[in-house]
Amino acid sequence: MIYLKKYSKLIELSFFACLMLIFNVSCNDDIDNHVPIKEDTVPFERHPNLLFSRADVGNLEVIGDRLYYSNVSNPGYFDSEGIQHQFSMRSFDMRFSHSFSDNLTAGVLNNRNSLVIMPNYNYASNNVVALTPLNIPNLPLDAQLKEGWLEVPNFAFNENFIISSWERNLFFPGIEPIDNTFILELNVVNSSFGPHVDRQLPVLRKILLDLEIDGRSRLDLITAYSWEDGWIISGSISGLQNSFFVTKEGKATPLRNIYERFVILSLIKGPEGELFLTTEDEIFYSPDGDIFNLISIASSNQFLRIQFIQDRLITWAGRDNFYEILNYKDPENIEITELENLGLQGLWVKDIEFFNNQVYVSTNGGLFLKGLEDFWTVKEESVNEASVEIGWELSK
């Protein structure tokens, strides 16, 4: 019995000695393998998310004095004082994210059978309208919304109009296809609560696209952006992926050669009217904002998104890092540099916006903020490696 106690004690001591040895090696490895961080580096801070029941935050958009945000369950906005306001608590499909206009917000429910339209002002649940096959003319009851790519919305408002893409949920020989991409003119009414869609008669008109390629007219939306008096859309039709300008009456005009693959993943106007957009492998620029006159300035082997922070241009590729594009008005000398991302490591950056002198970054792990001056801190250890990280190459 005494021997057993001694052996037990020896085993116990040996066990703890091994633990200490392993711990010491791990700590040393950890110190050796991590790039040292400057003591004065300011990290991104997570927003308290007091009104988020889940942390997945999608696209951001500044409209007037509000910053609208997409969230998997509680979309809403921040006002000019930084106070957070939430809309209806529902379960949204984040493959679609949300679309925002001056008066309305739209999202797609997880079952994909409803396009939910919410009022932006004086929100009340009885003014929320679900657009479904029951109130959209000539739409089969099994129809569902067709998802886009990379959580970039493939439906979009333009004033009281919205464009979206649907598909049938039933598949068997002989089933009739549907005119799956169309524009809805919404019946927006004003009341003491503010503008909202009428629940009794939500749709005034359903407008089909005037588009046919190689005898086919069925187009699946990939992305959609409000643009002037219509939309810039990318979609797949007859096995081709291309982009078009679509008017509110449904007239579709190709932006480029219809047989040239051209899918837009990001589209923004600069502070002086310039136009920038990204496709699957290139960045394009138009100095006068003409969507039909684009100059290729760089290529990349990753899907890039872009955004202006005041008069400075940034880009990111859906991971935890992002970059500033320098000399963007001089395509022959354009270059990039990586910015400090301390606090965002391991997250998926989805969107970036500037609001109330703060830079907001939405991720799959929450919403993060950083002061504008600190946002431009360069990540020193990767100054000469940024181009390699995103496969960047200038167009000559």
Secondary structure, 3 states (H helix, E strand, C coil): CHHHHHHHHHHHHHHHHHHHHHHHHHHHHHHHHCCCCCCCCCCCEECCCCCCCCCCEEEEEEECCEEEEEECCCCEEECCCCCEEECCCCCECCCCCEEECCCEEEEEECCCCCEEEEECCCCCHHHCEEECCCCCCCCCCCEEECCCCCCCCCCEEECCEEEEEEEECCCCCCCCCCCCEEEEEECEEEECCEEEECCCCCEEEEEECECCECCECCCEEEEEEEECCEEEEEEEECCEEEEEEEECCCEEEECCCCCCCCCCCEEEECCCCCEEEECCCEEEEECCCCCCCCEEEEECCCCCEEEEECCEEEEECCCCCEEEEECCCCHHHCEEEEECCCCCCCCCEEEEEEECCEEEEEECCEEEEEEHHHHCCECHHHCCCHHHHCCCEECC
